[in-house]
Amino acid sequence: MKKRILLVDDSMMSRLMIKKCLPSSDQYSYELQEVDGGTKCLDSYRKAPYDLVLLDLTMPDMDGFETLEKLREMDPDARVVIVTADIQQKAAERVFALGALEVVKKPTSQEKMTAVLEKYL
């Protein structure tokens, strides 16, 4: 059965760049869905949980911190990797306290995203 990944980022260009860095969906047997904000992320997750959420922090409708907090309230086992340009120490500490598995700096690479899928799918 294919694993389900949700990519959450308000920037279409960022989503495109992250998708280009993901290894082949055939190789890792996953299907990818994209949404452009925290509210849509929560709505989509409510309908059918995902095996992995790739979440940006800076979004206008609901930032990644609030989205992560609400996701973990909804599903304490939600697997969330933060993919962000905001890599300040305080931001990293906060997302880890909220339950994120890892923080990946944007722009990312194929090597890094392959390692994330190997580790968390």
Contacts in CASP RR format, 6 or more apart in sequence:
PFRMAT RR
TARGET T0000
AUTHOR 0000-0000-0000
METHOD contacts of the structure
MODEL  1
MKKRILLVDDSMMSRLMIKKCLPSSDQYSYELQEVDGGTKCLDSYRKAPY
DLVLLDLTMPDMDGFETLEKLREMDPDARVVIVTADIQQKAAERVFALGA
LEVVKKPTSQEKMTAVLEKYL
1 29 0 8 1.000
2 25 0 8 1.000
2 29 0 8 1.000
2 30 0 8 1.000
2 31 0 8 1.000
3 28 0 8 1.000
3 29 0 8 1.000
3 30 0 8 1.000
3 31 0 8 1.000
3 51 0 8 1.000
3 52 0 8 1.000
3 121 0 8 1.000
4 30 0 8 1.000
4 31 0 8 1.000
4 33 0 8 1.000
4 48 0 8 1.000
4 49 0 8 1.000
4 50 0 8 1.000
4 51 0 8 1.000
4 52 0 8 1.000
5 22 0 8 1.000
5 30 0 8 1.000
5 31 0 8 1.000
5 32 0 8 1.000
5 33 0 8 1.000
5 50 0 8 1.000
5 51 0 8 1.000
5 52 0 8 1.000
5 53 0 8 1.000
5 54 0 8 1.000
5 121 0 8 1.000
6 32 0 8 1.000
6 33 0 8 1.000
6 34 0 8 1.000
6 35 0 8 1.000
6 41 0 8 1.000
6 44 0 8 1.000
6 45 0 8 1.000
6 50 0 8 1.000
6 52 0 8 1.000
6 53 0 8 1.000
6 54 0 8 1.000
7 15 0 8 1.000
7 18 0 8 1.000
7 19 0 8 1.000
7 32 0 8 1.000
7 33 0 8 1.000
7 34 0 8 1.000
7 35 0 8 1.000
7 54 0 8 1.000
8 34 0 8 1.000
8 35 0 8 1.000
8 36 0 8 1.000
8 37 0 8 1.000
8 38 0 8 1.000
8 40 0 8 1.000
8 41 0 8 1.000
8 53 0 8 1.000
8 54 0 8 1.000
8 55 0 8 1.000
8 56 0 8 1.000
8 59 0 8 1.000
8 64 0 8 1.000
8 67 0 8 1.000
9 15 0 8 1.000
9 18 0 8 1.000
9 34 0 8 1.000
9 36 0 8 1.000
9 37 0 8 1.000
9 54 0 8 1.000
9 55 0 8 1.000
9 56 0 8 1.000
9 59 0 8 1.000
9 83 0 8 1.000
10 36 0 8 1.000
10 37 0 8 1.000
10 56 0 8 1.000
10 58 0 8 1.000
10 59 0 8 1.000
10 60 0 8 1.000
10 61 0 8 1.000
11 56 0 8 1.000
12 36 0 8 1.000
14 56 0 8 1.000
14 106 0 8 1.000
15 34 0 8 1.000
15 36 0 8 1.000
17 106 0 8 1.000
17 107 0 8 1.000
17 108 0 8 1.000
18 54 0 8 1.000
18 83 0 8 1.000
18 106 0 8 1.000
18 108 0 8 1.000
18 113 0 8 1.000
19 32 0 8 1.000
19 34 0 8 1.000
20 110 0 8 1.000
21 108 0 8 1.000
21 109 0 8 1.000
21 110 0 8 1.000
21 112 0 8 1.000
21 113 0 8 1.000
22 32 0 8 1.000
22 110 0 8 1.000
22 113 0 8 1.000
22 114 0 8 1.000
22 117 0 8 1.000
23 110 0 8 1.000
23 113 0 8 1.000
23 114 0 8 1.000
23 117 0 8 1.000
25 31 0 8 1.000
25 32 0 8 1.000
28 117 0 8 1.000
28 121 0 8 1.000
30 51 0 8 1.000
30 117 0 8 1.000
30 121 0 8 1.000
33 44 0 8 1.000
33 50 0 8 1.000
35 41 0 8 1.000
35 44 0 8 1.000
36 59 0 8 1.000
37 59 0 8 1.000
37 60 0 8 1.000
37 61 0 8 1.000
37 62 0 8 1.000
37 67 0 8 1.000
38 59 0 8 1.000
38 61 0 8 1.000
38 62 0 8 1.000
38 63 0 8 1.000
38 64 0 8 1.000
38 66 0 8 1.000
38 67 0 8 1.000
39 61 0 8 1.000
39 62 0 8 1.000
41 53 0 8 1.000
41 55 0 8 1.000
41 67 0 8 1.000
41 71 0 8 1.000
42 62 0 8 1.000
42 67 0 8 1.000
42 70 0 8 1.000
42 71 0 8 1.000
42 74 0 8 1.000
44 50 0 8 1.000
45 53 0 8 1.000
45 71 0 8 1.000
45 74 0 8 1.000
45 75 0 8 1.000
45 78 0 8 1.000
46 74 0 8 1.000
49 75 0 8 1.000
49 78 0 8 1.000
50 78 0 8 1.000
50 79 0 8 1.000
51 79 0 8 1.000
51 121 0 8 1.000
52 79 0 8 1.000
52 80 0 8 1.000
52 81 0 8 1.000
52 116 0 8 1.000
52 117 0 8 1.000
52 120 0 8 1.000
52 121 0 8 1.000
53 71 0 8 1.000
53 78 0 8 1.000
53 79 0 8 1.000
53 80 0 8 1.000
53 81 0 8 1.000
54 81 0 8 1.000
54 83 0 8 1.000
54 104 0 8 1.000
54 116 0 8 1.000
55 64 0 8 1.000
55 67 0 8 1.000
55 68 0 8 1.000
55 80 0 8 1.000
55 81 0 8 1.000
55 82 0 8 1.000
55 83 0 8 1.000
55 100 0 8 1.000
56 64 0 8 1.000
56 82 0 8 1.000
56 83 0 8 1.000
56 84 0 8 1.000
57 63 0 8 1.000
57 64 0 8 1.000
57 65 0 8 1.000
57 82 0 8 1.000
57 84 0 8 1.000
57 86 0 8 1.000
57 91 0 8 1.000
57 95 0 8 1.000
58 64 0 8 1.000
58 84 0 8 1.000
58 85 0 8 1.000
58 86 0 8 1.000
59 67 0 8 1.000
62 70 0 8 1.000
64 82 0 8 1.000
65 94 0 8 1.000
65 95 0 8 1.000
65 98 0 8 1.000
68 80 0 8 1.000
68 82 0 8 1.000
68 95 0 8 1.000
68 98 0 8 1.000
68 99 0 8 1.000
68 100 0 8 1.000
69 98 0 8 1.000
71 78 0 8 1.000
71 80 0 8 1.000
72 78 0 8 1.000
72 80 0 8 1.000
72 98 0 8 1.000
72 99 0 8 1.000
79 101 0 8 1.000
79 120 0 8 1.000
80 99 0 8 1.000
80 100 0 8 1.000
80 101 0 8 1.000
81 100 0 8 1.000
81 101 0 8 1.000
81 102 0 8 1.000
81 103 0 8 1.000
81 104 0 8 1.000
81 116 0 8 1.000
81 120 0 8 1.000
82 95 0 8 1.000
82 100 0 8 1.000
82 102 0 8 1.000
82 103 0 8 1.000
82 104 0 8 1.000
83 104 0 8 1.000
83 106 0 8 1.000
83 108 0 8 1.000
84 91 0 8 1.000
84 103 0 8 1.000
84 104 0 8 1.000
84 105 0 8 1.000
84 106 0 8 1.000
85 105 0 8 1.000
85 106 0 8 1.000
87 103 0 8 1.000
87 105 0 8 1.000
91 103 0 8 1.000
92 103 0 8 1.000
95 103 0 8 1.000
96 103 0 8 1.000
101 120 0 8 1.000
102 116 0 8 1.000
102 119 0 8 1.000
102 120 0 8 1.000
104 112 0 8 1.000
104 113 0 8 1.000
104 116 0 8 1.000
END
